[in-house]
Amino acid sequence: MTALTDQGQARDFDPRRTYLYIFLFDRRFRMPRHALVILILMLAFFSSFKEFRKPETYFIQPANLVYLFLLPLYTNMYFLVPRYLFQGKYFRYVLFAALMLVLLLLGALALDVAWDPYRVTPRERNDDALQGLLALIIVFAVFLLSSTALKLFKRWIDDSITINELEKYRVESELNLLKNQITPHFLFNMLNNINVLTHQDHKKASELLLRLSDLLRYQLYDSAKANVFLNAEIRFIEDFLTLEKIRKDYFNFTITVEGDPEAIMIPPFLFITFVENAIKHNVFGNRVAVVDLLFHIEKDHLLFLCINSKRAAQKKVPGKEGGLGLLSVNRWLDLNYGSKHDLVIRETEESFSVTLKVPL
């Protein structure tokens, strides 16, 4: 299995489909979610504080709940965080949060005085009142930080999923672009060859067209998939080399397969660029051009070896070694296998060799 497939499976996990995310953030559960929060706070309030007489306490406690907890909680979640924190206005967010804290404390003192006639327990002493004030600040800070963390958590999940989706589409688009960089070059050469042969050898031109139709069928249907069978890719390369042999008088090739290629899946057009370069840089003329290919299959990897004869004293253009084809296939390998592949290109006075090892 390729690295791209592994990454694709990892990206298929969507935290937004989990029950926790759905309950916390899905609009369909907005009312039950808020009702649960209010219910928990009401139970906490009515069970913890019994300093006011009845029936006034049934008005006073909900008023305290709304002012001291719900109002700052929802103000922070639905106004301060989206308006300032998410917009990068951090100073304004801290400023308005601090201002809300001051107003909360002033309002708490005013409510404490307003509810004094309804008390059934004595007012707190100054030391106790100071401790109560500090406790209120701590509780307020916990509520503020919790609501902010909840909104940041949702934002982080949504942004992460968006980035992963964009990366997935980018990789798929880049892979499709690399396919189009490789195959049109090959098709252009074949069509040009057929055009020449129609004036020289009609039989060869007809055979070339039949072979080319098989290649086009492979390109249009099989190669449209993320992965293809190794056998299909080998047949594609064999057809390509057969076309070259029909077109050229002094050309021989061998394809050796060691191991069991059945059920082996690889990205399409993984080897054709190396084969095209082997043809491009071969001897031709009065000498026999040779291309030897080896596919060696092990349990956890595939070894591909391509060796071709080359023209003597072939000149190199600085910065152009390999050209667009090898640049494309290197990028293709990076997208599919990351750092898990191994590519070595060697040159001697008489031959080029390409050794590629990819995981299975």
Buried (B, 14 or more C-beta within 10 A) or exposed (E): EBBBBEBBEEBEEEEEEEEEBEEEBEEEEEEEBEEEBBEEBEEEBBEEEEBBEEEBBEEBBBEBBEBBBBBBBBBBBEEBBEEBBEEEBEEBBEEBBEEBBEEBBEBBEEBBEEBEEBBEEEEBEEEEEEEEBEEBBEEBEEBBEEBBEBBEBBBEBBEEBEEBEEEBEEBBEBBEEBBEBBBEBBBEBBEEBBEEBBEEBEEBBEBBBEBBEBBEEBBEEBBEEBBBBBBBBBBBBBBBBBBBBBBBEBBEBEBEBEBEBEEBBBBBBBBBBBBBBBBEBBBBEEEBBBBBBBBBBEEEBBBBBBBBBBBEEEEEEEEEEBEEBBBBBBBBBEBBBBEBBBBEBEEEEEBBBBBBBBBB
